Amino acid sequence: MPVYEYRCVNCQCEFELRRSMKEIDDRADCPKCGQEGKRLPSVFGAKNGMYVQASGSQAFRGDQQA
């Protein structure tokens, strides 16, 4: 099952939930305050040569071919 990342709209707590793809749009409640969390965009890339931009970091390339 995929792991999705969320941020609480109330307390800004970031948390992860493991849920099926069918449940991707289901409500995700914050474990600290119980308010609704919004799903964050994924920064995962598994393809060789794919550029990935993670928040707060420089983009990098998986292969270093010229």
NUFIZA-586458 format. One line per 8 residues: their letters; for each residue x, y, z of N, C-alpha, C. Coordinates in steps of 0.05 Angstrom, whole numbers, plus 5000, padded with zeros to 4 digits. Example, Ala and Ser with C-alpha at 12.3 -4.5 7.8 and 13.67 -1.06 7.14 Angstrom:
! residues 2
AS) 5264,4886,5156,5246,4910,5156,5264,4934,5156 ~ 5257,4955,5142,5273,4979,5143,5258,5001,5157
! end
This chain:
! residues 66
MPVYEYRC) 5017,4976,5000,5000,5000,5000,5018,5025,5000 ~ 5009,5045,4985,5025,5070,4984,5023,5086,5010 ~ 5043,5102,5015,5044,5120,5038,5040,5148,5028 ~ 5021,5162,5039,5015,5190,5031,5022,5209,5053 ~ 5032,5232,5046,5039,5253,5065,5017,5274,5066 ~ 5012,5284,5090,4991,5305,5094,5002,5327,5113 ~ 4989,5350,5111,4994,5372,5129,4968,5382,5140 ~ 4966,5385,5166,4942,5394,5179,4937,5423,5173
VNCQCEFE) 4912,5430,5166,4905,5457,5159,4903,5475,5184 ~ 4901,5462,5208,4899,5477,5233,4926,5482,5247 ~ 4940,5460,5252,4965,5463,5268,4991,5459,5251 ~ 4988,5455,5225,5010,5452,5207,5028,5427,5212 ~ 5018,5408,5228,5032,5383,5233,5033,5367,5207 ~ 5056,5355,5201,5058,5338,5178,5058,5309,5187 ~ 5042,5292,5173,5040,5264,5181,5036,5247,5156 ~ 5041,5221,5159,5038,5202,5137,5016,5182,5144
LRRSMKEI) 5003,5172,5123,4983,5151,5126,4988,5131,5104 ~ 4986,5105,5111,4987,5084,5092,4958,5076,5085 ~ 4951,5079,5060,4924,5073,5052,4923,5065,5023 ~ 4902,5050,5016,4900,5041,4988,4894,5064,4969 ~ 4898,5059,4944,4894,5080,4924,4864,5088,4923 ~ 4846,5069,4930,4818,5075,4931,4812,5096,4952 ~ 4828,5097,4973,4823,5115,4996,4838,5142,4993 ~ 4851,5147,4970,4867,5171,4967,4853,5197,4973
DDRADCPK) 4827,5198,4966,4812,5223,4970,4796,5223,4996 ~ 4798,5202,5012,4784,5202,5038,4796,5222,5057 ~ 4780,5232,5076,4790,5251,5096,4812,5239,5112 ~ 4833,5255,5117,4856,5247,5134,4857,5266,5158 ~ 4851,5256,5181,4851,5273,5205,4878,5273,5218 ~ 4886,5297,5228,4911,5301,5241,4912,5285,5267 ~ 4935,5271,5272,4937,5256,5297,4940,5273,5322 ~ 4948,5299,5319,4951,5317,5342,4926,5331,5350
CGQEGKRL) 4912,5343,5330,4889,5360,5337,4863,5350,5325 ~ 4864,5330,5308,4839,5319,5297,4827,5334,5274 ~ 4839,5356,5265,4828,5371,5243,4837,5358,5216 ~ 4825,5367,5195,4830,5355,5169,4858,5362,5159 ~ 4871,5342,5147,4897,5346,5134,4894,5346,5104 ~ 4911,5361,5091,4911,5362,5062,4935,5346,5051 ~ 4931,5331,5030,4952,5315,5019,4973,5332,5006 ~ 4999,5326,5011,5021,5340,5000,5030,5327,4974
PSVFGAKN) 5041,5342,4955,5051,5330,4930,5075,5312,4936 ~ 5077,5290,4922,5099,5271,4926,5124,5282,4913 ~ 5147,5277,4925,5173,5284,4914,5190,5259,4908 ~ 5176,5236,4906,5190,5211,4901,5194,5207,4871 ~ 5218,5199,4862,5223,5191,4835,5240,5167,4834 ~ 5232,5146,4819,5247,5121,4819,5259,5115,4792 ~ 5255,5132,4772,5265,5126,4745,5293,5137,4741 ~ 5311,5121,4731,5338,5130,4726,5339,5154,4707
GMYVQASG) 5353,5174,4714,5356,5198,4698,5334,5218,4702 ~ 5316,5213,4721,5294,5232,4726,5303,5254,4745 ~ 5295,5278,4739,5300,5300,4757,5280,5301,4779 ~ 5289,5306,4804,5271,5307,4827,5277,5333,4842 ~ 5256,5347,4849,5259,5372,4865,5246,5368,4892 ~ 5261,5366,4913,5251,5363,4940,5251,5391,4952 ~ 5231,5397,4969,5229,5423,4981,5255,5430,4996 ~ 5265,5454,4991,5289,5463,5005,5315,5452,4995
SQAFRGDQ) 5315,5437,4973,5340,5426,4964,5343,5431,4934 ~ 5367,5428,4924,5373,5431,4896,5363,5407,4881 ~ 5355,5411,4856,5347,5388,4839,5372,5371,4833 ~ 5368,5345,4831,5391,5328,4824,5382,5309,4802 ~ 5402,5297,4790,5397,5279,4768,5407,5251,4776 ~ 5391,5231,4771,5398,5203,4779,5422,5192,4765 ~ 5427,5199,4739,5451,5189,4726,5468,5213,4718 ~ 5494,5208,4716,5513,5230,4711,5526,5227,4684
QA) 5510,5218,4664,5521,5214,4637,5524,5241,4623 ~ 5545,5243,4606,5549,5267,4591,5535,5267,4564
! end
